[in-house]
Amino acid sequence: MKTPRILLGLALVFLLFTGCESAPPEDAVLASFTAVTLDGGSFTKEDIQSKDVTIINVWATFCGPCLEEMPDLAAYAKTLPDNVQLITVCADYAGDADPVRKILQQAGYDGVTLISGDGDMAALVGSIQAVPTTVLIDSEGRLSGSPIVGGQPDLADAFNKAVNQALKEQGKAELSGE
C-alpha cells in the first residue's frame, strides 16, 4: 500500500508550498474588466458602480459545499435592498451552460452568474483557490472586508454582518434587522 503514502506525501509537499487556501490581495480593485454572463450578456465596472456593495460568490460545479449553499444564496439574494447585489461566478465553466443552469435553477437562483471575464475580474477570480469564496466589493471596485471562505452554517447572518460592515465603512445605512 505504498500508493496512498506517496499520494499523501505529495499532497503535504503541495500544501507546504501553496498553503491551504489563498485569498485575493487586500488591495484588489475591479477597475478594468469585462465579464460574460451565463445568459450571454456582459457585466462591467458600471454594474458595480451602480450599487453600494456587490457580493461576489465564486463557486464550482464539482464543489459540494458550493452546491449545498446555493439555495441559501438564492434566498439571500432575494432579500437584498436595491443598493446591494449578489452575483455568482462559476469558476469551472467549461463551455457547456446546461449543467450550470440546472444547478442554479434547482437552487432557485435567478441572479447574475459570470462564466468568464478578463482584466481585473480574471485576476480576482484567479487569486481565489478555495471554493466557495465570497468577497464584497464597494462601488469603486475595492475589496471590502475579508473574504468569506467555505460554506457558512448561517449564510444570511455571515453575509449580513459583512455587508453591514461594508456599508458602515462607506457611511451608508446598514441593512435592517441586523
Secondary structure, 3 states (H helix, E strand, C coil): CHHHHHHHHHHHHHHHHHCCCCCCCCCCECCCCEEEECCCCEEEHHHHHCCCEEEEEEECCCCHHHHHHHHHHHHHHCCCCCCEEEEEEECCCCCCHHHHHHHHHHHCCCCCEEEEECHHHHHHHHCCCCCCEEEEEECCCEEEEEEEECCCCCHHHHHHHHHHHHHHHCCCCCCCCC
